[in-house]
Amino acid sequence: METDPELRDLEGSLRNLSPAIGRFDRDATLFEAGRASVGRRRFAPALAMVFALVATGEAVLLVNGPRERLVERIVVVERPAEVVAPPSVEPPPSPRNRPATTVYERRLHDLVLHGLDGLPKPPPPANGLRPPARMESSALLRAELDAMFNPGGPT
């Protein structure tokens, strides 16, 4: 494959070139960039100094400040002051003061006065059956699990 003689000359001259040592110092540039980013901030240190002085002053005042003195005096009263009773005013009728008129209000009143014992006994069932006997919770759970897992039919 033939190449152009001009390209061969250019290739030779480029081959003879060597890179020049630059004057760029990366570390110095980054250091200067860091210094320039900080700037001249004097507000924050001055504010911190003011708060430190205020805290120190308050601590000194707290330790060495004036103490409250307890002054005891005996005061002799010749006669007690007259107490004037306010005129008696009958309160207006309110829902709490009126008698219970509905069944609900009477039951609520009995419940507040007597607790759960104030409630009436439940009526017997209408179909003549007696209510089921109370079982303990563990026995009830066992009976429900038996009924669920052993339906009793053919398998």
C-alpha positions as CSV (number, residue, x, y, z in Angstrom):
1,M,0.0,0.0,0.0
2,E,1.5,3.3,-1.1
3,T,1.2,6.4,1.0
4,D,1.5,9.9,0.1
5,P,5.1,11.3,0.5
6,E,3.7,14.4,2.2
7,L,1.9,12.3,4.8
8,R,5.2,10.3,5.4
9,D,7.1,13.5,6.0
10,L,4.4,14.7,8.4
11,E,4.5,11.4,10.2
12,G,8.2,11.6,10.6
13,S,8.2,15.1,11.9
14,L,5.4,14.2,14.4
15,R,7.4,11.2,15.6
16,N,10.4,13.4,16.4
17,L,8.4,15.7,18.6
18,S,8.5,15.2,22.4
19,P,5.9,16.5,24.9
20,A,6.9,19.8,26.6
21,I,6.9,20.0,30.3
22,G,4.1,22.2,31.4
23,R,4.1,24.8,34.1
24,F,0.7,23.6,35.5
25,D,0.9,22.6,39.2
26,R,-2.2,20.7,40.1
27,D,-1.7,20.8,43.9
28,A,-1.0,24.5,44.0
29,T,-4.1,25.2,41.8
30,L,-6.4,23.1,44.1
31,F,-4.9,24.8,47.2
32,E,-5.5,28.2,45.8
33,A,-9.1,27.3,44.8
34,G,-9.7,26.1,48.4
35,R,-8.4,29.4,49.8
36,A,-10.5,31.4,47.4
37,S,-13.7,29.5,48.3
38,V,-13.4,30.3,52.0
39,G,-13.3,34.0,51.4
40,R,-13.1,36.5,54.3
41,R,-15.9,35.4,56.6
42,R,-15.7,37.3,59.8
43,F,-19.3,37.4,60.8
44,A,-19.6,33.8,62.2
45,P,-16.5,33.9,64.4
46,A,-17.5,37.3,65.8
47,L,-21.1,36.1,66.5
48,A,-19.7,33.0,68.2
49,M,-17.4,35.2,70.4
50,V,-20.4,37.4,71.4
51,F,-22.5,34.4,72.4
52,A,-19.5,33.0,74.4
53,L,-19.2,36.3,76.2
54,V,-22.9,36.5,77.0
55,A,-22.9,32.9,78.3
56,T,-19.8,33.6,80.5
57,G,-21.5,36.8,81.9
58,E,-24.7,35.0,82.7
59,A,-22.7,32.2,84.4
60,V,-20.9,34.8,86.6
61,L,-24.2,36.5,87.4
62,L,-25.8,33.2,88.3
63,V,-23.0,32.3,90.7
64,N,-22.3,35.7,92.3
65,G,-25.6,37.4,91.7
66,P,-27.9,38.9,94.4
67,R,-29.6,36.4,96.6
68,E,-33.2,36.6,97.5
69,R,-33.8,37.2,101.2
70,L,-36.6,35.6,103.0
71,V,-38.3,38.1,105.3
72,E,-40.4,36.8,108.1
73,R,-43.0,39.1,109.7
74,I,-45.6,38.4,112.3
75,V,-48.8,40.1,111.5
76,V,-51.4,40.4,114.3
77,V,-55.0,40.6,113.2
78,E,-57.3,42.4,115.7
79,R,-60.5,41.0,114.3
80,P,-61.4,38.9,111.3
81,A,-62.8,40.7,108.3
82,E,-66.5,40.5,107.7
83,V,-67.5,37.9,105.1
84,V,-70.5,39.0,103.1
85,A,-72.5,36.1,101.7
86,P,-73.6,36.5,98.1
87,P,-77.3,36.6,97.6
88,S,-78.8,33.2,97.1
89,V,-79.9,32.6,93.5
90,E,-81.8,29.5,92.6
91,P,-80.2,27.8,89.6
92,P,-82.3,27.6,86.5
93,P,-83.7,24.2,85.8
94,S,-81.2,22.0,83.9
95,P,-81.4,18.6,82.3
96,R,-79.6,17.2,85.3
97,N,-82.1,18.6,87.9
98,R,-85.2,17.3,86.2
99,P,-86.6,13.8,87.0
100,A,-86.0,11.0,84.5
101,T,-88.9,10.6,82.2
102,T,-87.8,8.0,79.7
103,V,-87.0,4.3,80.3
104,Y,-83.5,5.0,79.1
105,E,-83.0,7.9,81.6
106,R,-84.4,5.8,84.5
107,R,-82.1,2.9,83.7
108,L,-79.1,5.2,83.4
109,H,-80.0,6.8,86.7
110,D,-80.2,3.4,88.4
111,L,-76.9,2.3,86.8
112,V,-75.1,5.4,88.1
113,L,-76.5,5.0,91.6
114,H,-76.3,1.2,92.0
115,G,-73.7,0.1,89.4
116,L,-74.4,-3.1,87.4
117,D,-76.5,-4.4,90.2
118,G,-79.0,-1.7,89.4
119,L,-79.8,-3.2,86.0
120,P,-82.9,-5.5,85.8
121,K,-82.5,-9.2,85.4
122,P,-82.8,-10.3,81.8
123,P,-86.1,-11.9,80.8
124,P,-86.2,-15.7,80.2
125,P,-85.9,-16.7,76.5
126,A,-89.2,-16.6,74.6
127,N,-88.8,-20.2,73.2
128,G,-88.6,-21.8,76.6
129,L,-85.0,-23.0,76.3
130,R,-82.6,-22.1,79.0
131,P,-79.5,-20.1,78.0
132,P,-76.3,-22.2,77.4
133,A,-74.1,-22.8,80.5
134,R,-71.0,-20.6,80.7
135,M,-67.9,-22.5,79.8
136,E,-64.3,-21.5,80.6
137,S,-62.5,-20.0,77.7
138,S,-60.1,-22.9,77.3
139,A,-62.9,-25.4,77.4
140,L,-64.9,-23.4,74.9
141,L,-61.9,-23.1,72.6
142,R,-61.3,-26.9,72.8
143,A,-65.0,-27.6,72.0
144,E,-64.9,-25.2,69.0
145,L,-61.7,-26.8,67.7
146,D,-63.1,-30.3,68.1
147,A,-66.3,-29.3,66.2
148,M,-64.2,-27.7,63.4
149,F,-61.7,-30.5,62.9
150,N,-64.0,-33.5,63.6
151,P,-67.2,-32.8,61.8
152,G,-68.4,-36.4,62.5
153,G,-69.4,-37.4,59.0
154,P,-67.9,-40.1,56.9
155,T,-64.5,-39.5,55.5
